[in-house]
Amino acid sequence: MKNGKVSLSHRRSHSLETELIHGKSLTKKWDFNHHVVPPISSSCTFRLDTAERGAKGFAEFAHHAKGTAVEGPPPIYIYDRFGEPNKDVLEENLAAAEGGQIAVTFSTGMAAISAVLGAVTAGGDEILAHHMLYGCTYSLLTNWYPRYSISTKFIDFKDTAALRHHLGEHTRVVYFETPVNPTLELIDIEEVVRVVKEANKHRPQNRKIYVIIDNTFASPFCQRPIVHGADFAVSSLTKSICGFGTDMGGVVVGPEWSYDKLLLYRKDFGGALAAKSAWPILVYGLPSLPVRMRQQMDTALAVAQFLEKDERIEFVRYPGLPSFPEYELARKQMRDYEGEFAPGGMLYFSLRGKTPKARHDKGEAFINFLAKNAYSITLAVSLGNIRTLVEHPSSMTHSAIPVAEQVHNGIDPGGVRLSIGLEMAQDIIRDLRRALDSL
Ligand SMILES: *Cc1c(COP(=O)(O)O)cnc(C)c1O
């Protein structure tokens, strides 16, 4: 202490204010090679050391020599939106989980969907899509893409002849979800791939049609579309993969050639996954996906069996029930990492009622009772969460569609969507029984 001033450093040749910005920036304490858990790396920008190394980083970004996108030299990190350690490590693991060559993450599932579609289409192209899609994807295709002269034709992908018939000169993408939200109907991935491959035989390389599947509903633990021949699998990381409902994210998994395109798309359109969100998905979400899904599937089957026996229920659809209309296809297509049958954690069921209006009103009353009285079931959209979530598609997620059209597309006016969480089956069943008794 001198003249009432406290000196914190004897060695300092610059102000403390400056020193507390820079610290010991080259300290040996930044040793990330011995961590068991990867550190949260949250740096928007990266020290480039020399102008030459900086120039090399820019020149190399998204310009991978053939065969180096999957396993190349260590990247020169430049700026978070280009790439950084948490996202890059997560991407390696997501590519492995989906059985694909490369993965690129995005800020949300919708950012991933718009990136893969944006990266492979241009004005004048046509997208062929199943007639039932996640609402925001439907909105992207019908409200925005027409402004860029990218059109979408909606057909029923279960009709192979119609699919073959509609693959036209301008078609560039065949896009669908399986299981379909909310009806849980399945589309045979290998059958669609077979029809598209046949069409591709007669098309030049630069006009090939890509099969893109939104795998969010199943999660990569329960189904890997690329293994069945799809070109790309997209997922919302917000759902089962994060699993705890804390972070948003999206991913595109695909062939090696698409890696640079997707990185450039992310760089310029800007929907990069936050490093702080990549970290929990890398450290908690993806590693715990199998144990969460196994427990959720056991519970989903018990809940489905309970509902199936109750005479107040019109129907219950769960791909793990032998009564499921496409049970054989489910057994072929929905398999876990070890090849075991993995029918997922989503259920769709409807309450009995004489008219569509009566079923609609009953579904709404049932959900309202749950919202007010249930302990283990929460009224909320989203899915794949550790908490069991319920919603009424007819009056919520799909309410923009007139009831007659809902029925035409397989949505029952009384239909209830249930995403099973990690609670004990008997607690979920008790809440459901009380709600049924209240009607
Ligand atoms: C939630 C969801 C999306 C969008 O994901 P976000 O992370 O919310 O952007 C896309 N497809 C399906 C099937 C979804 O359930």
Ligand as a Chemical Component Dictionary entry (heavy atoms), coordinates in Angstrom:
data_LIG
# 
_chem_comp.id                   LIG 
_chem_comp.type                 NON-POLYMER 
_chem_comp.pdbx_formal_charge   0 
_chem_comp.three_letter_code    LIG 
# 
loop_
_chem_comp_atom.comp_id 
_chem_comp_atom.atom_id 
_chem_comp_atom.alt_atom_id 
_chem_comp_atom.type_symbol 
_chem_comp_atom.charge 
_chem_comp_atom.model_Cartn_x 
_chem_comp_atom.model_Cartn_y 
_chem_comp_atom.model_Cartn_z 
_chem_comp_atom.pdbx_ordinal 
LIG C1 C1 C 0 -40.044 -29.283 -33.873 1  
LIG C2 C2 C 0 -39.947 -29.852 -35.222 2  
LIG C3 C3 C 0 -39.251 -29.170 -36.231 3  
LIG C4 C4 C 0 -38.630 -27.795 -36.027 4  
LIG O1 O1 O 0 -37.642 -27.792 -35.067 5  
LIG P1 P1 P 0 -37.268 -26.437 -34.240 6  
LIG O2 O2 O 0 -36.061 -26.838 -33.480 7  
LIG O3 O3 O 0 -38.454 -26.122 -33.390 8  
LIG O4 O4 O 0 -37.006 -25.376 -35.249 9  
LIG C5 C5 C 0 -39.174 -29.768 -37.467 10 
LIG N1 N1 N 0 -39.731 -30.955 -37.709 11 
LIG C6 C6 C 0 -40.408 -31.641 -36.765 12 
LIG C7 C7 C 0 -41.008 -32.960 -37.109 13 
LIG C8 C8 C 0 -40.535 -31.106 -35.491 14 
LIG O5 O5 O 0 -41.227 -31.788 -34.570 15 
# 
loop_
_chem_comp_bond.comp_id 
_chem_comp_bond.atom_id_1 
_chem_comp_bond.atom_id_2 
_chem_comp_bond.value_order 
_chem_comp_bond.pdbx_ordinal 
LIG C1 C2 SING 1  
LIG C2 C3 SING 2  
LIG C2 C8 DOUB 3  
LIG C3 C4 SING 4  
LIG C3 C5 DOUB 5  
LIG C4 O1 SING 6  
LIG O1 P1 SING 7  
LIG P1 O2 DOUB 8  
LIG P1 O3 SING 9  
LIG P1 O4 SING 10 
LIG C5 N1 SING 11 
LIG N1 C6 DOUB 12 
LIG C6 C7 SING 13 
LIG C6 C8 SING 14 
LIG C8 O5 SING 15 
# 
